[in-house]
Amino acid sequence: MLQAEGVWFRYARDRPWVLTGDDLGIEAGEVLGLCGPSGGGKSTLGRVLAGHLRPDRGRVTVDGAVPRPRRAPHPVQLVLQQPERAIDPRWTVRQALAATGAELDGLDERLVHRDWLDRYPHEISGGELQRVNLARALLVRPRYLVADEISASLDAVTQARIWTLLLEHCREAGIGVLAISHDRPLLETVAGRVLDRSPVPDAAG
Ligand SMILES: Nc1ncnc2c1ncn2[C@@H]1O[C@H](COP(=O)(O)OP(=O)(O)OP(=O)(O)O)[C@@H](O)[C@H]1O
C-alpha cells in the first residue's frame, strides 16, 4: 500500500502550509482519483508521494517502509501534464526511454509504437509524446503511478485512448494509480473512488 501519514508541507518557512496533516492510502492495483480546486495542493501531494518533495512532518510509505531509492528507481513514479517538458527535445524516443536504465524489452508496445522509437519529440503528436512519457515511467516497473493532469491538454478521443491503455497496463501489472485532475467526470470514469481536496484554510504550524 502507498500511504501518506500526517503529511505537512510548505514550500518555504515563510510560505503558508500547503499540506496540513494529510492522510491518504492507495492499495496495489487501485485507481484513486484526487479532485479539487486550483491551488488546493493536489500536485504538491502528488510530488510528495513520488518523493520529489520531502514532507516537513509525517511520512510517505510503500508497504510500511519509507522508500529510499539510491540506484533503483523510485517505486512511485510521477507523470505530469506537459510531456514536452519531461522529455529532452535533443533525444530520440529510444534515447529517452533508454535513459531510464531499463531494458527496452519491457516496453509496452500498446503505448509506444516501434516506428516512433527513432523519431524526435517534435516528430510525434502531443498525445503520442504523452504515451511515450507514460511508457517511460512504466518501464522502470513502479509499484505506484501518480498521473497529474496527464490528459488535460488532449482532445477527448486521445484522452480516452490514453486512459484505456494506461489502465490496462496498470491492471495487468498491479500498479496503484493516483489520478489527479480538476475534471471530476473524468475521474469518476477512470477511478474506483474519488477524493476531494479543499484548499487549506490559513493553517498554523
Ligand atoms: N514551487 C512552488 N513554490 C512555491 N509555491 C508553490 C510551488 N508550487 C505550488 N505552490 C503553491 O502551493 C499551493 C498548491 O499548489 P498545487 O500546484 O499543489 O495545487 P493544485 O491543486 O495542484 O493546483 P492546480 O489544479 O492549479 O494545478 C498553491 O498556493 C501554489 O501557489
PDBQT file of the ligand as one rigid body, heavy atoms in Angstrom, charges set to zero:
ROOT
HETATM    1  N1  LIG A 301       7.300  25.507  -6.450  1.00  0.00    +0.000 N 
HETATM    2  C1  LIG A 301       6.477  26.205  -5.689  1.00  0.00    +0.000 A 
HETATM    3  N2  LIG A 301       6.942  27.178  -4.898  1.00  0.00    +0.000 NA
HETATM    4  C2  LIG A 301       6.128  27.885  -4.085  1.00  0.00    +0.000 A 
HETATM    5  N3  LIG A 301       4.791  27.687  -4.001  1.00  0.00    +0.000 NA
HETATM    6  C3  LIG A 301       4.265  26.727  -4.781  1.00  0.00    +0.000 A 
HETATM    7  C4  LIG A 301       5.061  25.943  -5.668  1.00  0.00    +0.000 A 
HETATM    8  N4  LIG A 301       4.247  25.076  -6.309  1.00  0.00    +0.000 NA
HETATM    9  C5  LIG A 301       2.996  25.291  -5.858  1.00  0.00    +0.000 A 
HETATM   10  N5  LIG A 301       2.998  26.287  -4.934  1.00  0.00    +0.000 N 
HETATM   11  C6  LIG A 301       1.842  26.791  -4.197  1.00  0.00    +0.000 C 
HETATM   12  O1  LIG A 301       1.268  25.714  -3.455  1.00  0.00    +0.000 OA
HETATM   13  C7  LIG A 301      -0.153  25.789  -3.484  1.00  0.00    +0.000 C 
HETATM   14  C8  LIG A 301      -0.726  24.484  -4.004  1.00  0.00    +0.000 C 
HETATM   15  O2  LIG A 301      -0.344  24.333  -5.375  1.00  0.00    +0.000 OA
HETATM   16  P1  LIG A 301      -0.576  22.981  -6.166  1.00  0.00    +0.000 P 
HETATM   17  O3  LIG A 301       0.059  23.152  -7.503  1.00  0.00    +0.000 OA
HETATM   18  O4  LIG A 301      -0.152  21.842  -5.321  1.00  0.00    +0.000 OA
HETATM   19  O5  LIG A 301      -2.174  22.971  -6.281  1.00  0.00    +0.000 OA
HETATM   20  P2  LIG A 301      -3.109  22.189  -7.297  1.00  0.00    +0.000 P 
HETATM   21  O6  LIG A 301      -4.321  21.794  -6.513  1.00  0.00    +0.000 OA
HETATM   22  O7  LIG A 301      -2.360  21.100  -7.955  1.00  0.00    +0.000 OA
HETATM   23  O8  LIG A 301      -3.483  23.308  -8.348  1.00  0.00    +0.000 OA
HETATM   24  P3  LIG A 301      -3.781  23.205  -9.942  1.00  0.00    +0.000 P 
HETATM   25  O9  LIG A 301      -5.062  22.416 -10.081  1.00  0.00    +0.000 OA
HETATM   26  O10 LIG A 301      -3.925  24.628 -10.348  1.00  0.00    +0.000 OA
HETATM   27  O11 LIG A 301      -2.588  22.535 -10.562  1.00  0.00    +0.000 OA
HETATM   28  C9  LIG A 301      -0.519  26.999  -4.332  1.00  0.00    +0.000 C 
HETATM   29  O12 LIG A 301      -0.789  28.086  -3.457  1.00  0.00    +0.000 OA
HETATM   30  C10 LIG A 301       0.744  27.256  -5.137  1.00  0.00    +0.000 C 
HETATM   31  O13 LIG A 301       0.902  28.627  -5.432  1.00  0.00    +0.000 OA
ENDROOT
TORSDOF 0
